[in-house]
């Protein structure tokens, strides 16, 4: 199994999730950064209006004592209510 890496990922950060602009603004992660082109988990570009990749610093997840999967689950529960 290969792990795909989002091409916009900067050093020290990880692709977090794709969100709308409104959801991005509600996201409470302090190191969040909105990218330019959303992709699915296999690297295929997504062409949805107002759909953006979001990146966060790995250090912030470590400070929260969360891995990427648990952080994503937590955010989805909050944002998709």
C-alpha positions in Angstrom: 0.0 0.0 0.0 1.4 3.4 -1.0 0.7 6.5 1.0 -0.1 9.5 -1.2 1.3 12.9 -0.1 -0.6 16.1 -1.1 1.7 18.1 -3.5 1.1 21.3 -1.6 2.3 20.0 1.8 5.0 22.1 3.3 7.8 20.9 5.6 6.6 20.0 9.1 3.0 19.8 8.1 0.5 17.2 7.0 -2.6 17.3 4.8 -5.5 17.4 7.2 -8.8 17.4 5.4 -10.7 19.1 2.5 -13.2 21.7 3.7 -15.3 24.6 2.4 -14.2 28.1 3.2 -16.9 28.4 5.9 -15.7 25.2 7.6 -12.1 26.3 7.4 -13.0 29.5 9.3 -14.6 27.4 12.0 -11.6 25.1 12.4 -9.9 25.8 15.7 -6.5 24.5 14.8 -4.0 27.4 15.2 -1.6 26.2 12.5 -4.2 25.6 9.8 -3.4 26.6 6.3 -5.7 26.6 3.3 -4.2 25.3 0.1 -5.3 25.7 -3.6 -6.4 22.3 -5.0 -8.4 19.7 -3.3 -7.5 16.0 -3.9 -9.1 12.7 -2.8 -7.1 10.2 -0.8 -5.7 8.6 -3.9 -4.3 11.9 -5.3 -7.1 12.6 -7.9 -7.9 16.3 -8.2 -11.4 17.3 -7.0 -13.2 20.0 -9.0 -15.8 21.1 -6.5 -16.5 24.8 -6.0 -15.4 26.1 -2.6 -13.6 22.9 -1.7 -10.0 23.4 -0.3 -7.2 21.3 1.1 -6.3 22.1 4.7 -2.9 21.5 6.2 -1.7 21.6 9.8 1.6 21.4 11.5 2.5 18.0 12.8 3.8 19.7 16.0 0.3 20.9 16.8 -1.1 17.4 16.6 1.7 16.2 18.8 0.9 18.9 21.4 -2.7 17.8 21.4 -1.5 14.2 21.7 -3.5 13.2 18.6 -2.6 11.3 15.5 -4.0 12.4 12.2 -6.8 9.9 12.1 -8.2 10.7 15.5 -7.9 14.5 14.8 -9.8 14.1 11.6 -12.6 12.1 13.2 -13.0 14.7 16.0 -13.2 17.5 13.5 -15.7 15.7 11.3 -17.9 15.1 14.3 -17.9 18.8 15.1 -18.1 20.3 11.6 -20.6 17.8 10.0 -23.3 18.0 12.8 
